[in-house]
Amino acid sequence: MKFSSAINEAIGLSMAKDRSVFVIGEGLPDPKGIFGTTLGLRKKFGASRVLDMPVSENALTGVCVGAALRGMRPIITHQRVDFALLAFDQLINNAAKWHYMFGGKLSVPLVVRLIVGRGWGQGAQHSQSLQSLFAHIPGLKVVMPATPYDAKGLLISAVLDNNPVIFIEHRWLHGIEGHVPKGMFRVPIGKAKIVRKGKDVTVVANSHMTIEALWAASLLEKSGIHIEVIDLRTIKPLDEGTIISSVRKTGRLIVADESFQSFGITGEIIARVTEKAFRSLKKPPVRVTLPDVPSPSSPYLTKDFYPGYREIIKATLEILGKPKSYLKTVLRHDRAPAKHHDVPDMSFKGPF
């Protein structure tokens, strides 16, 4: 099943099971159905539960917060994370705080789907990855699946959660394929997964960077280097136990996240590891992130802006003390370069 179909199925099953679940979003019933994730839902459940939204994100989010407080379970979908910035007042000052402010007597069971990542030269205001912003706020859970299996299981868990969950999808993942069980199942929020075992370096990644890390691992393995890849799956709450256990085994840490470097997820993970497993580290940890500048539109600039598997390989060789010339040895098995680095290769279905 495709990643997009897994999301579609998770929404449909949740709506069929519980009539309090409804979905709303800008362009949600359009012919393309937000990368295919909402196709057919209106036909199946009707216009009263599958709603298009006006271009008024803060007001709409306020309506959904109110609906959640009254017993509904809304799923809001923003086609870009950037649009959700207009709803920060409702998300941060209301949805995230009601449960705390009223002593646990009220809850806001709200899911907010946000789409992040590069693509088609969309530029600084339409291709940001702002997961660190949401993870900073007490009261918000933040999940970022990398596989169709986790997309379905985590979304079902998010809908069933009694507090607000930010569900972040990278637009390059919607076309990948993987095994997905039929029917309802849950992937626990707050639990990372070791998706590839190794002994030399721990690589912690999320979302699309997990795909990049797995490709880096396959190339490095052919040269006798074995990295352990951890897919965070959930940004907050952070599963630091799985990370620290792996670092104590390998002694080396690389954290890969397709967002800005400063004050971000990579820095938080490195801080926790150095606080709790400093003596296990053989080398200083390394971050693989975006540079601290706005995302460019020009293909001449985006070519060197976005990190990927090559940057993970370079970081691995550096942390292992390999000479720079060793990079050619590792990349001799590399796949053909994409025709355009800012558009996903539609033939790529994922390594799962």
C-alpha positions in Angstrom: 0.0 0.0 0.0 1.1 3.5 -0.7 1.8 5.9 2.2 -1.0 8.1 1.0 -3.4 5.2 0.8 -2.5 4.1 4.3 -3.4 7.6 5.6 -6.7 7.5 3.6 -7.5 4.1 5.1 -6.7 5.2 8.7 -9.0 8.1 8.3 -11.8 6.0 6.8 -11.6 3.3 9.4 -11.6 5.9 12.2 -14.7 7.6 10.8 -16.5 4.3 10.3 -15.8 3.3 13.9 -16.7 6.6 15.6 -19.2 9.1 14.3 -17.6 11.8 16.3 -14.6 11.8 13.9 -14.8 14.3 11.1 -12.2 15.7 8.7 -11.8 19.3 7.4 -9.2 21.0 5.3 -8.5 23.4 2.5 -9.0 21.5 -0.8 -9.8 18.3 1.0 -12.6 17.1 -1.4 -10.7 18.3 -4.5 -10.0 15.8 -7.3 -6.4 15.1 -6.2 -7.5 14.7 -2.5 -4.4 16.2 -0.9 -1.8 13.8 -2.5 -4.5 11.1 -2.5 -4.9 11.0 1.2 -8.6 12.1 1.2 -9.9 10.6 -2.0 -13.3 9.0 -1.8 -14.0 10.1 1.8 -16.8 12.5 1.0 -18.5 10.0 -1.2 -18.4 7.5 1.6 -19.2 9.6 4.6 -21.0 12.7 3.1 -20.4 16.4 3.1 -21.4 16.8 6.7 -18.3 14.9 7.9 -15.8 15.6 5.1 -15.6 19.4 4.8 -13.7 21.9 2.7 -12.5 24.9 4.7 -12.3 28.6 4.1 -8.9 30.3 3.9 -9.2 31.3 7.6 -6.9 28.9 9.5 -7.1 30.5 12.9 -10.9 30.7 12.9 -11.3 27.2 11.6 -8.9 25.7 14.1 -10.8 27.5 16.9 -14.0 25.9 15.7 -12.3 22.5 15.8 -10.9 23.1 19.3 -14.5 24.0 20.4 -15.8 20.8 18.7 -13.2 18.7 20.4 -14.1 20.2 23.8 -17.7 19.2 23.1 -16.9 15.6 22.4 -16.0 15.5 18.7 -12.7 14.3 17.3 -11.7 16.6 14.4 -8.9 15.9 11.9 -7.7 19.2 10.4 -5.6 18.9 7.3 -3.3 21.8 6.1 -1.7 21.3 2.7 1.4 23.0 4.0 2.8 23.4 7.4 3.2 27.1 6.6 -0.5 27.6 6.7 -0.8 26.3 10.2 1.4 29.3 11.4 -1.8 31.4 11.0 -3.5 29.1 13.6 -0.7 29.3 16.3 -2.9 31.2 18.7 -5.5 28.4 18.7 -3.0 25.6 18.7 -0.6 27.0 21.3 -2.8 29.1 23.6 -5.9 27.0 23.5 -5.6 23.4 22.2 -2.3 22.7 24.0 -3.3 24.1 27.3 -6.9 23.3 28.1 -6.2 19.9 29.7 -3.6 21.4 32.0 -5.5 24.6 32.9 -8.6 22.7 33.9 -6.9 20.1 36.0 -7.5 17.2 33.5 -11.3 17.7 33.5 -11.3 18.8 29.8 -9.5 17.4 26.8 -8.9 18.4 23.2 -8.8 15.3 21.1 -7.7 17.0 17.9 -5.4 15.8 15.1 -3.7 18.4 12.9 -2.2 17.0 9.7 0.7 19.1 8.4 2.6 18.5 5.1 6.3 19.5 5.1 9.3 19.3 2.9 10.8 20.4 -0.4 9.4 20.2 -3.8 8.9 22.0 -7.1 10.8 25.2 -6.1 8.1 26.3 -3.6 10.6 28.4 -1.8 11.0 29.9 1.7 7.3 30.3 2.6 5.9 27.0 1.3 8.5 24.3 1.9 9.5 24.6 5.6 9.9 21.7 8.0 8.9 23.2 11.4 8.6 20.2 13.6 10.8 21.7 16.2 8.4 24.6 16.7 5.5 22.3 17.6 7.7 20.0 19.7 8.7 22.9 21.9 5.1 23.4 23.2 4.0 21.5 26.3 0.7 19.8 25.6 1.3 19.0 22.0 2.4 15.5 20.8 4.3 15.5 17.5 4.6 12.4 15.2 6.4 12.0 11.9 6.0 8.6 10.3 8.4 7.4 7.6 6.6 4.2 6.4 3.1 3.4 5.2 2.7 0.9 8.2 3.6 3.6 10.7 1.5 6.3 8.9 -1.7 4.2 9.3 -0.9 3.0 12.8 0.2 6.3 14.2 -2.8 8.2 12.6 -5.2 5.8 14.2 -3.5 6.3 17.6 -3.5 10.0 17.1 -7.3 10.0 16.4 -7.9 7.9 19.6 -5.6 10.1 21.7 -7.5 12.4 24.0 -5.1 15.3 23.6 -3.9 17.3 20.5 -1.5 15.5 18.1 0.4 17.2 15.4 0.7 14.6 12.6 3.5 15.6 10.1 3.9 14.1 6.6 6.7 14.8 4.2 5.3 15.3 0.7 8.0 13.0 -0.8 6.7 10.0 1.2 3.2 9.8 -0.2 4.3 7.7 -3.1 6.4 5.1 -1.3 5.0 1.6 -0.7 5.1 -0.9 2.1 3.2 -3.7 3.8 0.2 -2.5 5.8 -2.1 -4.8 7.7 -5.8 -4.7 7.1 -8.2 -3.3 9.6 -7.6 -1.2 12.7 -4.2 -1.4 14.4 -2.2 1.1 16.5 1.4 2.1 16.5 2.2 3.6 20.0 2.9 7.3 20.1 6.3 7.9 21.8 8.1 4.8 20.7 11.0 4.8 18.3 12.0 1.8 16.1 15.4 0.4 15.1 14.9 -0.1 11.4 18.4 -1.4 10.7 20.8 -2.8 13.2 24.5 -1.9 13.2 27.5 -1.7 15.4 29.6 1.2 14.2 27.5 4.3 14.3 24.0 5.2 15.6 22.0 7.3 13.1 18.8 8.8 14.5 16.4 10.1 11.8 12.8 10.9 11.2 10.3 11.0 8.3 12.0 11.3 4.9 15.5 11.4 6.5 14.9 7.8 7.6 14.7 6.8 4.0 17.9 8.7 3.3 19.6 7.0 6.3 18.5 3.6 5.1 20.0 4.2 1.6 23.2 5.4 3.2 23.3 2.3 5.4 22.9 0.0 2.4 25.9 1.7 0.6 28.1 1.8 3.7 27.4 -1.9 4.4 29.0 -2.8 1.0 32.2 -1.2 2.3 32.1 -3.0 5.6 30.6 -0.2 7.7 27.4 -1.0 9.6 25.3 1.9 10.9 22.3 1.4 13.2 19.3 3.4 11.9 16.7 4.5 14.4 13.4 5.9 13.1 12.1 8.3 15.7 8.5 8.0 14.5 7.5 10.3 17.3 9.3 13.6 17.9 7.5 14.3 21.2 7.4 12.5 23.5 10.9 11.5 22.6 12.0 7.9 23.1 15.4 8.7 24.5 15.8 5.2 26.0 16.1 3.5 22.5 18.6 6.2 21.4 20.8 6.0 24.5 20.8 2.2 24.5 22.0 2.3 20.8 24.7 4.9 21.5 26.1 2.9 24.4 26.6 0.0 21.9 28.1 2.0 19.0 29.8 4.9 20.8 29.0 7.3 18.0 25.9 9.4 17.1 24.6 11.1 14.0 21.2 12.9 14.1 19.5 13.6 10.7 16.5 15.9 10.5 15.3 17.9 7.5 14.8 21.1 9.5 17.1 24.0 10.5 20.1 23.2 12.6 20.0 25.7 15.4 17.6 25.2 18.4 16.2 22.1 16.8 15.5 18.4 17.3 19.0 17.3 16.5 20.4 19.6 19.2 17.9 18.2 21.8 18.8 14.6 21.1 22.5 15.3 21.3 22.0 17.2 24.6 20.1 14.3 26.1 22.8 11.7 25.0 25.6 13.8 26.3 23.7 14.3 29.6 23.0 10.6 30.1 25.6 8.6 28.1 28.6 11.0 27.8 31.1 8.4 28.8 29.9 6.0 26.0 30.8 8.5 23.3 34.0 7.9 21.4 33.6 10.9 19.2 31.6 14.2 19.3 28.0 13.7 17.9 27.3 15.1 14.4 24.2 16.9 13.1 22.9 16.5 9.5 20.3 19.3 8.9 19.3 22.2 6.8 21.5 25.3 7.0 20.1 28.2 9.0 18.9 30.2 6.0 15.4 30.3 4.3 14.7 27.6 1.8 15.6 28.8 -1.7 13.5 28.4 -4.9 16.2 28.4 -7.5 17.4 24.8 -8.5 21.0 26.2 -8.5 20.6 26.8 -4.8 18.4 23.9 -3.8 21.0 21.5 -5.2 23.3 22.1 -2.3 20.7 23.1 0.3 18.9 19.9 1.2 20.7 17.1 3.1 20.4 13.5 2.1 22.1 10.1 2.1 25.4 11.5 0.8 25.7 13.9 3.8 24.9 11.0 6.1 27.6 8.9 4.5 30.1 11.8 4.7 29.3 12.3 8.4 29.7 8.6 9.0 33.1 8.5 7.4 34.2 11.6 9.3 33.1 10.2 12.7 34.9 6.9 12.0 38.1 8.8 11.0 38.1 7.6 7.4 40.1 9.6 4.8 38.0 11.8 2.4 39.1 9.6 -0.5 37.1 6.7 1.1 33.9 8.5 -0.1 34.5 7.3 -3.7 34.8 3.7 -2.5 31.4 3.9 -0.8 29.6 5.7 -3.6 30.8 3.2 -6.3 27.5 1.4 -5.8 25.4 4.5 -5.8 22.2 4.7 -7.8 21.9 7.0 -10.8 21.4 10.6 -9.8 17.8 12.0 -10.1 16.9 14.0 -13.1 15.8 16.8 -10.9 16.8 17.0 -7.2 13.8 19.1 -6.2 11.1 16.7 -7.6 10.7 13.2 -6.1 11.6 10.3 -8.4 8.2 8.7 -8.9 9.8 5.3 -9.7 11.1 5.2 -6.1 8.8 3.1 -4.0 10.9 2.9 -0.8 13.1 0.2 0.7 10.3 -1.4 2.8 
